[in-house]
Amino acid sequence: MKRLISVIGYIAAGLTVAFTALTPFVGFDYLIGLVAGAGFHIDPIYAGGEPERVIDKGSYQIVVHQPVLGKTLLIQREPFVQLTWKPASALPKHISEEIDFDHDNVPDLRAVFEVPPDLGKELLVDVTPLNDLVRPMKQVGKESFSMLIARVGDAIVVRIPINAKKPN
């Protein structure tokens, strides 16, 4: 009888371990649906703001995101606008683009950077303001959340600090 209880105990322990190990794989879609339905989203300070429009350049695109004012309940960062060049694999070796992000048909900034074929090489960007909406950046890599250039998958993300007032 003791042996039977031991065997049942070991079987129950094994089934518990198997159930625990398989639950994330079997129930993952259900959990994603539950979280998505709850209305959670990644804060724009981390995600870079919602995409606002896409500038088509033929072989690649520039996604202009909504400006992020940089204030949350717990964190205060500099306001910025995020630009995403994608796909990075289709970009020319040298990028020099004038971008209008406030929809007035007048460029607000000029972004210049090199796209090295070596994925591990550090990226550096120069941003020249063409008006008072943005602040300059000179040979910036990954300085902060509000001032950076980085590869993200097959895209290159540039975050440019803007002056405190959100553009129209």
C-alpha positions as CSV (number, residue, x, y, z in Angstrom):
1,M,0.0,0.0,0.0
2,K,2.9,2.4,0.8
3,R,4.4,1.6,-2.5
4,L,1.1,2.4,-4.3
5,I,0.8,5.8,-2.5
6,S,4.5,6.6,-3.5
7,V,3.9,5.7,-7.1
8,I,0.7,7.8,-7.2
9,G,2.6,10.7,-5.6
10,Y,5.4,10.5,-8.2
11,I,2.9,10.3,-11.0
12,A,1.0,13.4,-9.7
13,A,4.3,15.3,-9.3
14,G,5.3,14.4,-12.8
15,L,2.0,15.5,-14.3
16,T,2.2,18.8,-12.3
17,V,5.6,19.5,-13.7
18,A,4.5,18.6,-17.3
19,F,1.4,20.8,-16.9
20,T,3.5,23.7,-15.6
21,A,6.0,23.4,-18.4
22,L,3.4,23.1,-21.2
23,T,1.0,25.8,-20.0
24,P,2.9,28.8,-21.5
25,F,2.9,27.1,-24.9
26,V,-0.6,25.9,-25.0
27,G,-2.2,28.9,-23.3
28,F,0.0,31.6,-24.8
29,D,-2.5,32.7,-27.5
30,Y,-5.2,32.9,-24.9
31,L,-3.0,35.1,-22.6
32,I,-2.1,37.4,-25.5
33,G,-5.8,37.9,-26.3
34,L,-6.5,38.6,-22.6
35,V,-3.8,41.2,-22.3
36,A,-4.7,42.8,-25.7
37,G,-8.3,43.0,-24.7
38,A,-7.4,44.7,-21.4
39,G,-6.2,47.8,-23.4
40,F,-2.6,47.7,-22.2
41,H,0.0,49.3,-24.5
42,I,3.7,50.2,-24.4
43,D,4.3,53.7,-23.3
44,P,5.3,56.0,-26.2
45,I,8.5,57.0,-24.4
46,Y,9.7,53.4,-25.0
47,A,7.8,52.6,-28.3
48,G,8.5,56.0,-30.0
49,G,5.0,57.2,-30.6
50,E,2.4,56.0,-33.0
51,P,3.3,56.0,-36.7
52,E,1.8,59.2,-38.2
53,R,2.7,59.0,-41.8
54,V,5.0,57.2,-44.2
55,I,7.3,58.9,-46.7
56,D,7.9,56.6,-49.7
57,K,11.4,56.8,-51.1
58,G,11.1,54.0,-53.7
59,S,13.3,51.2,-52.3
60,Y,12.8,52.3,-48.7
61,Q,10.4,54.2,-46.5
62,I,10.7,56.8,-43.7
63,V,8.0,56.4,-41.0
64,V,7.4,59.7,-39.1
65,H,6.0,59.0,-35.7
66,Q,3.8,61.3,-33.5
67,P,5.9,63.5,-31.3
68,V,6.4,62.2,-27.7
69,L,6.2,64.8,-25.1
70,G,8.2,62.7,-22.6
71,K,5.9,62.9,-19.5
72,T,4.5,59.9,-17.7
73,L,3.4,59.4,-14.1
74,L,6.8,58.2,-13.0
75,I,9.3,59.3,-15.6
76,Q,10.0,62.6,-17.3
77,R,12.2,62.6,-20.3
78,E,13.0,65.1,-23.0
79,P,10.4,65.4,-25.8
80,F,11.3,63.8,-29.1
81,V,10.1,62.7,-32.5
82,Q,11.1,59.3,-33.9
83,L,11.9,58.6,-37.5
84,T,12.3,55.1,-38.8
85,W,14.1,54.2,-42.0
86,K,13.1,50.7,-43.3
87,P,14.1,48.3,-44.6
88,A,17.7,49.0,-43.5
89,S,18.8,46.3,-46.0
90,A,17.6,48.6,-48.9
91,L,19.1,51.8,-47.7
92,P,21.9,53.5,-49.6
93,K,25.3,53.8,-47.8
94,H,24.8,57.5,-47.1
95,I,21.5,59.0,-45.9
96,S,20.9,62.7,-46.1
97,E,17.2,63.5,-45.8
98,E,15.2,66.7,-45.1
99,I,12.1,65.8,-43.1
100,D,8.9,67.8,-42.5
101,F,7.3,66.3,-39.4
102,D,4.8,69.1,-38.5
103,H,2.8,68.9,-41.9
104,D,3.5,72.5,-43.0
105,N,5.3,71.4,-46.2
106,V,8.5,73.0,-45.0
107,P,11.4,70.7,-43.9
108,D,12.1,70.9,-40.2
109,L,15.4,69.0,-40.0
110,R,18.1,67.4,-42.0
111,A,19.3,64.0,-40.8
112,V,22.6,62.6,-42.1
113,F,24.1,59.2,-41.3
114,E,26.1,56.4,-42.8
115,V,24.7,52.9,-43.2
116,P,27.6,50.5,-42.7
117,P,27.3,47.0,-44.1
118,D,28.7,45.6,-40.8
119,L,25.6,45.2,-38.6
120,G,27.7,45.5,-35.4
121,K,29.3,48.8,-36.3
122,E,28.1,51.8,-34.2
123,L,25.8,54.2,-36.0
124,L,26.2,58.0,-35.6
125,V,23.8,60.7,-36.8
126,D,24.0,64.4,-37.4
127,V,20.7,66.4,-37.2
128,T,20.6,70.0,-38.4
129,P,17.5,71.9,-37.4
130,L,16.0,73.9,-40.2
131,N,13.7,75.8,-37.7
132,D,13.2,76.1,-34.0
133,L,11.1,72.9,-33.6
134,V,14.1,70.5,-33.2
135,R,17.4,70.6,-31.4
136,P,20.7,69.8,-33.1
137,M,22.5,66.5,-32.8
138,K,26.2,66.1,-33.7
139,Q,27.7,62.6,-34.0
140,V,25.1,61.1,-31.7
141,G,24.9,57.3,-31.1
142,K,22.8,56.0,-28.2
143,E,22.9,59.0,-25.9
144,S,19.5,58.7,-24.3
145,F,15.9,57.6,-24.9
146,S,15.2,61.0,-26.6
147,M,18.5,61.3,-28.6
148,L,19.7,58.2,-30.4
149,I,20.2,56.2,-33.6
150,A,19.9,52.4,-33.5
151,R,19.2,49.4,-35.6
152,V,16.0,47.7,-34.6
153,G,15.5,44.5,-36.7
154,D,15.7,45.6,-40.4
155,A,15.1,49.3,-39.6
156,I,17.1,52.2,-38.4
157,V,15.5,54.4,-35.7
158,V,16.5,58.0,-35.1
159,R,15.1,59.9,-32.1
160,I,15.4,63.6,-32.3
161,P,14.9,66.0,-29.4
162,I,12.2,68.6,-30.0
163,N,11.4,71.8,-28.2
164,A,8.8,71.4,-25.4
165,K,5.8,72.5,-27.4
166,K,4.1,69.8,-29.6
167,P,4.0,70.8,-33.2
168,N,0.6,71.1,-34.9
